[in-house]
């Protein structure tokens, strides 16, 4: 009896040790670092209690960053989750099913491409002089809308978000395709017999039947929006004038450019707190994730 209890523990011990060493210890260490101030080139650490957090919440850039991340999350939910479900339902419709493999591949290919490569590609597309976007606008008589998309503080964050949606929507589409394929065909047959149209069938059958996947993707998308880094860093590095700065790029700037690791740790802890809030909201109120 005792041996049967020890053997499972031995099996999970290596995984638990790896988690403890590479996840939980750095997490705890970062929480502690948020209460200190020091220069990375010296070993002198000064305990400042909550000064880093007070400074952070008084920092005007923090609210710009928070607004950008919330904007990022809102647009991502609408396009990646909302539009992703619509696209998945269309691809699984009888009309498109013969070509669904081709379309699924087309949507998923951007997910496989490195964000660095995508960032370089879109930096040429957004180029104010020879970029494809401005060229198309001029071609259709909309030259007055052409501008330096990444150099304008009003459009920089939206240009970056657009790149992220183009790259990520394929993943949510594929997840929804799997969920839609699990829906019993009898439900759609019954809806057809009752005379329900495509739109009514979508809202009355497809949407309720994929709610588990929807809630999971909501949490995945929202938390991912608060951890976004590569596209912002490659395209704008948070500029111009911090207008496209997000939590991760601001953390990077404070940690590795301004050499303020204590302040950067405080930023990281705020990111952790926000993502945990979304996690607990899902577990407490949504009651999903069983699948």
N, C-alpha and C positions, 0 to 999 in steps of 0.2 A: 504494500500500500504506500509506504514511504517513498519507494523508488519511483512508483508511478506518478508521484507528485513532483519529484525532483527533475525527471526527464523533460517535461514540457518547459520548466524554468530554464534548463540548460539550452534548449532550442531557441528561446526568445532572448536569452542573455546577450548574445553578440549584437543583435539588432538594438536592444535597449541601450547597450553601452555606446553604440555609434550615435544614437539619438542624443544621449546624455552629453557626449563629447562634442558633437558638431552642431547641435540645435539648442538644447536646454542650457548648457553652460554659457555659450556666447550670448544667449538671450538674457540670462541672469546678469552676466557681466556688463552687458550694455545698459541694463536698468540701473546698475550701480554707477556706471560711468556718467550717467546723466546728472548726477549730483556733484560732479567734480569739474574742475577747470584746470587745464594744463596745456603746455606746449608739447607737441609730439617729439621735439628734438631734445627734451629734457625729461628727467624722471620726477620732477617736482610737481606734485598734485595738490591742489587746494580744494578743500571741501567747501562748497558754496550752497549747500542745501537745495533750495528750489530756485535759485537765482537764474539758472539757465531757462527754466520754464517761464518765469516772470518776464525775462527778456524776450523769449519767443512770442508770448502772447501780446507783447507790446510792439513787436516788430511788424511794420506795415507789409513787408514782403510775405510774412506768414499768411496774411489774409488774402493776398493775391494768389499765393500757392494753394490755399484751401479752396478758393473760388474756382481755380483752374482744375483741381482734382475733382471737385463736385460736378463741374461742367463736363469733365471727361467721363465721370461715372454716369451722369444722366444721358448723354448722347450715346454712350456704349450700351446702356440698357435698351434704349429705343431701337438702335440699329442692330446690334449684335443679337439681342434676345428677341425683340419684337419682329424686326425684319427677317432675322434668321429663321424664326418659326414659319413665317409666310413663305419664304423661299423653299424651306424643307417640305412644306405641305404641297407646294406647286410641283416640286421635283418628284414627289410620290404620287401625284395624280396620274390617272390612267393615260392621259394625253401625252405626258412627258416621260412616262416610265421607260419607254423604249430607249430614250436618250439620257436617262438619269445618271448612268455611270459616267458618261462624258461630262455632264454638267457638274456632278459631284467632284470629279477630278479637277475641273477648271476652278471651282470655288476653293478647293483645298490646297492647291499648289502654292498660293501666297503664304500659307501657314508654314510651309517647309522652307521658305527662303529666309535667310538671315536678315534681321531687322537693320543691320548695318548696311547691307547691300540695298535693301529697300529704301533706306534713308538717303543714300547717295543717288539712287534712281529718281526719287521724288524731288531732290534738291535741283536736279536738272529740269524736271517737269514744272517746278515752281519758279524757275529762273525768270526774272522780270523782262529780260531782253530776248532770249531765244527759247524760253520754256514752252512746252506744248500747251499748257493751260491758257496762257495769254494769247498764244497763236490761234487756238481754237475760238477764243472769245472774239478776237479781231476778225476771224474768218466768217463768223455769223453776225457781224455787225454790232458786237457788244464790246468794242474796244475801250469804251469808257469805264468798263468794269475791270480792265486789266490793271494790275498793280504788282508790287513786290510782296507777295503773299507772306513770305517768311520774315521780311524786313519791316512790316507794318505791325505796330503793337496791337492794333485792333483785330488783325486777322491771323497772326502767327499761331496762336493756340488752336484756332479752328483748323488751320492747315495741317498742323501736327495730328490733331484728333482724327482728321479725315484719313490720313495715312494709316493710323492704327486700326481704324474700322475696316479699311480695305484689306489689311493683312490678317485680321482676327476673325472676321465674320465667317470664314470657311469652317473654322473649328466648331462654332455653335451650330452652323447649318448641319454638319455631319452628326453632331450629338442629337439634334432634333430628328434627323432622318432615321437614326436608330430607334428613337422613341416612337416615331410615327409608324414604323414598320411593325412595332409590337401591338398596335391597335387592332383588335379583331375586325376582320373584313365584314363580318355580319352587321356591325354597327352602321357602316357606310351603305350596305345593301338595304338595310331597314330605312335609313334616311332617304335613299333614292326612291323606294317604294312609297314613302309618305309624301314625296314630292318636294323634299327639301333641296334648295339650290346649293351651289358651291360655297357661298359665303355663310349661309346658315349652318351648313354641315361643318364648316371650319370652326365656327364659334361654339356650336353645341356639342360637337364630338371631338374634334382634334385638340382644341385648347384644353378642355377638362382632362382629356386622357393623357396629356403630356405635362401635367402640372408638376409632377415630381421632378422631371428634367428641367422645367422652367425655373423652379426654386433653386435647384442646384446651380444652374447657369447664372442666375441672378447673383448669387453669392460669389461665384467664380469671377463674374464680370466686374462687379463693384469692387471687390478686394483687389483684383488685378489693376483696376483703374487708379487705385491709390499707391500701387507699386510700380507704375509705369516709369521707365527710365530711358531705354535705348533710343526710341524714336525722337524724344525731346532732345536728348543730348546730341544725337547725330545731326538733326535738322537745325536746331536753334541754340543749343546749349543754355536754354532758359531765357534767351533774349528775344527781341531787343528790350533792354531796360527791365528785365525780370518779368516781362509781360506773358511769357509762356513757361515760366518757372513752375515746376511741380515739386512735390515733397522729396522725391528721390534725387532730382538734380540739385535741389537746394541743399540737401544733406551732403551730397558729393562735394559741392562747392565749399561748404563750411568745413568739411573734414579734410579735404585734400588740397584745396587752393588757399583758403583762409587760415588753415592750420588751427582749427578750433574743434578738436574731437569731442570735448565735453558737450558743447552746444549741438554738435551733430548727433551725439547720442540722444540728447533730449528730443531732437526732431524724429529720430528713429523710434523712440518710445511713443511719441504721439501717433505715428503711423501705425504702430502695433496696437495702440489703444483703439484707434478708429476701426481697424480691421476686426479686432475682437468684438467690438460693439455689434458689427454686422453679423458676426458669427453667432453670438448669443441671441440676437434678435431672431435669426433663422431657427435656432434650436428651440426657443421658447414659444414663439408665436406662430411660426410657419408649420412646425411639426412635420417636417418632411425629411427626405434623405434615406428612407428605408430601403429603396431599391439600390 
